[in-house]
Amino acid sequence: MTLQITQDEAADEVLSTNAFALLSGMLLDQQFPMERAFAGPLKILDRFGTLDPDAIAAAAPEDFAAICATPPAVHRYPGAMAARLQELARHIVDVYDGRTASLWQTAESGVDLLHRLLELPGFGRQKAQIFVALLGKQLDVRPDDWREVAGPYGDEGSFRSVADVRDAASLAKVRAFKKEQKAAAAAQPKA
């Protein structure tokens, strides 16, 4: 199955066939448009030649940061995100022997999967829950209790996050949901 997160065929193919690309896209999805964040791994692949966690972890930080900053940059904060991507790659190398997919393939339960994701650099609870939902909804990675640990992101028929993007129409629904959430947060009185 080919994911359709970015609505760009080449970028979505990379996300669909490379586990580190998908995990990196999720990492980049903060303070940056979702589809541009998930297109970042293709840019890295094109510029660096590989998405192998061993190679990314071993790259000279200044060289890797320059690759990420080359216009169009992989993120609005390319230097910080390059460092975080290298931290992520080191974690995958150190804990999963460079095999990214084993992070979820060997999880004994949804709770275990969530715990593993929370150990990743740059993954807080919300990002981890969204990734659990993405794996379950789109890649059929469904350990016991995955929906429960994904929280509202695991809800059937929701349009809350990247986990729900399957085409242009669902992307528009997710964007509308996020816009509503921002407006509601802005309307809250300041404490």
C-alpha positions in Angstrom: 0.0 0.0 0.0 1.3 3.4 -0.9 0.7 6.1 1.6 -0.7 9.4 0.3 0.4 11.8 3.0 2.2 14.5 0.9 0.1 14.1 -2.3 3.5 13.9 -4.1 4.0 10.5 -5.7 7.8 10.2 -5.2 7.7 11.5 -1.6 4.8 9.2 -0.7 6.6 6.2 -2.3 9.6 6.8 0.0 7.4 7.0 3.0 5.7 3.8 2.0 8.9 1.8 1.4 11.4 3.1 4.0 10.6 2.8 7.7 13.2 5.4 8.7 11.7 7.9 6.2 8.2 7.5 7.8 9.6 7.9 11.3 11.6 10.9 10.2 8.6 12.5 8.5 6.8 12.2 11.8 9.7 13.8 13.6 9.7 16.7 11.2 5.9 17.2 11.6 6.0 20.1 14.1 5.7 23.8 13.6 5.8 23.1 9.8 3.0 22.1 7.3 2.4 18.4 7.6 2.8 17.5 3.9 6.1 19.5 3.7 7.4 17.8 6.8 6.6 14.3 5.4 8.3 15.3 2.1 11.5 16.0 4.0 12.8 12.4 3.9 12.7 12.5 0.1 14.8 15.7 0.1 17.3 14.0 2.4 17.5 10.9 0.2 18.0 13.0 -2.9 20.7 15.1 -1.3 22.4 12.6 1.0 22.0 9.5 -1.1 20.5 7.3 1.6 18.1 7.2 4.5 20.1 4.5 6.2 20.1 5.3 10.0 23.8 4.2 10.3 24.9 6.6 7.6 22.8 9.5 9.0 24.0 8.9 12.5 27.7 8.8 11.4 27.5 11.9 9.2 29.4 15.0 10.2 26.8 17.2 12.0 27.7 20.4 10.0 27.5 18.5 6.7 24.2 16.9 7.5 22.8 20.3 8.7 23.9 21.9 5.4 22.0 19.2 3.5 18.9 19.8 5.5 19.2 23.6 5.1 19.7 23.6 1.3 16.7 25.4 -0.2 14.0 24.2 -0.1 14.9 23.2 3.5 13.6 20.1 5.1 12.1 22.2 7.9 11.7 25.8 8.9 14.4 25.1 11.6 16.7 23.0 9.5 19.8 23.0 11.8 17.8 22.0 14.9 15.9 19.3 13.0 19.1 18.0 11.4 20.5 17.4 14.8 17.3 15.8 16.0 17.2 13.5 12.9 20.8 12.4 13.7 19.8 11.7 17.3 16.9 9.7 16.0 19.1 7.7 13.7 21.6 7.1 16.6 18.7 5.7 18.7 17.6 3.4 15.9 21.1 2.2 15.5 21.8 1.7 19.2 18.5 0.2 20.2 17.2 -1.5 17.1 20.5 -2.3 15.3 19.6 0.1 12.5 16.3 -1.7 11.6 13.7 1.0 12.1 10.7 -1.2 11.4 11.6 -3.5 14.3 10.6 -0.7 16.6 7.0 -1.6 15.8 7.3 -5.1 14.4 8.6 -6.5 17.7 6.3 -4.5 20.1 4.4 -6.8 22.3 1.4 -4.5 22.7 0.2 -1.0 22.0 1.4 0.0 25.4 4.9 -1.3 24.5 4.8 0.4 21.2 3.8 3.7 22.8 6.6 3.4 25.4 9.2 2.7 22.6 8.0 5.8 20.7 8.2 7.9 23.8 11.9 7.0 24.2 12.6 8.5 20.7 14.3 11.9 20.6 11.7 14.5 19.7 8.6 12.3 20.4 6.3 13.5 23.1 3.0 11.8 24.0 0.9 13.4 21.3 3.4 12.6 18.5 3.8 9.1 19.7 0.0 8.6 19.9 -0.4 9.9 16.3 2.3 7.6 15.1 0.6 4.6 16.7 -2.6 5.6 15.0 -0.8 6.0 11.7 0.7 2.6 11.9 -2.6 1.0 12.9 -4.9 2.8 10.5 -2.7 2.8 7.4 -0.1 0.1 7.7 -2.2 -2.5 9.7 0.3 -2.6 12.5 -2.2 -3.3 15.3 -0.8 -4.8 18.4 -3.3 -5.4 21.2 -4.7 -2.1 22.6 -3.3 0.1 19.9 -6.5 2.1 19.5 -6.6 2.8 23.2 -3.0 4.0 23.5 -3.5 6.1 20.4 -6.2 8.0 22.2 -8.5 10.1 20.0 -6.1 9.7 17.1 -7.1 6.1 16.9 -10.8 6.8 16.6 -12.5 5.3 13.6 -13.6 7.9 11.1 -11.7 10.8 12.7 -9.8 13.4 10.7 -7.4 14.7 13.4 -3.9 14.0 12.1 -1.6 12.5 9.5 -2.9 9.1 10.5 -6.2 10.0 8.7 -4.7 11.3 5.5 -5.4 9.0 2.6 -6.1 11.4 -0.3 -6.6 15.1 -1.0 -10.1 15.1 0.5 -9.0 13.6 3.8 -6.0 16.0 3.9 -8.5 18.9 3.5 -10.6 17.5 6.4 -7.5 17.2 8.6 -6.4 20.8 7.8 -9.9 22.0 8.6 -9.8 20.1 12.0 -6.5 21.6 12.8 -7.7 25.1 11.9 -10.7 24.7 14.2 -8.4 23.5 17.0 -6.2 26.6 16.6 -9.1 28.9 16.6 -10.6 27.3 19.7 -7.2 27.6 21.5 -6.8 31.2 20.5 -10.3 32.0 21.8 -9.5 30.6 25.3 -8.9 33.3 27.9 -5.3 33.7 29.0 -4.6 32.5 32.5 
